[in-house]
Amino acid sequence: MRQSEYKRQIQSSTTRELENMLKEEGKNLYGLRQQIAMKQLDNPLAIRDSRKRVARILTVLRERELKEQVKA
């Protein structure tokens, strides 16, 4: 999935879906770290991409949190 498609998917997701995506991406990142420790990871850039996806999700969640605070 391209970055722009992923960003659109994140923006259009609900908060509950984002939390689930964050949990899944965290598990994925953990697995990648385990693979690199055991010298089984073929693509070390996958860790960087996974960390960026986590950061994007957290950013959107924080933006939504701040919007709710402003409304209240």
N, C-alpha and C positions, 0 to 999 in steps of 0.2 A: 504494500500500500504506500502510495506517495505521501509525502509530508502534508501537502495541501489537502488531500483527501482525508488524512487522519485528523488534521486540525478541524475540518468541517464536521467530521463525525463526532469529535469531542464537544464542539460547540452545540451541536444539535442533541446531544445526549442529556438525559435527566441526571440529577445529582446522584440518585441511587445507582444508575448505570455507571457513572463515573467512579463511584466508590468501588463497585465490582471490578471495573477495568483496572483500577489502581491496585487492588488486591491481586488480580491475575498477573499484572505486569511485575509486581513485587516478587511473586513466586517465580516468574520467568527469569528475573534478574538474579535471584538466589541460585537457580539452576545453572545459569551461565557462569556464575562465580565458582560454583562447584566444579563445573567442567574445566574451567581454566586452571583450577588448582590441581586437577588430575591430568592436566595436559591433553584433554580431549576436545577442546574447543577449536573448531576449524576457522571460525571467523571472529577474531577478537574485537572487531568493530561492532559486533552485535551488542556488547556490553554498553558501549557508548550510546548506541541507538535506543537501547532499553532505558537507560538513565534519562535520556532526553524525553522519551514518552512519559515517564513518571513525572518529570518536571512539568511537562505540558498539562497533564491532568491536574496536578496540584495547583498550577497557575489558574486554571479555569475554576477550580473549586474555590480558591481564594477570592477571585473576582466576584463570584456569585455571593460569597459570604459578605464581602464589602458592600455590594449592592443592597443586600438585605438590611445591613446596618444603617445605610443611608436612608432607606425607606422608613425605618422605625423611628 
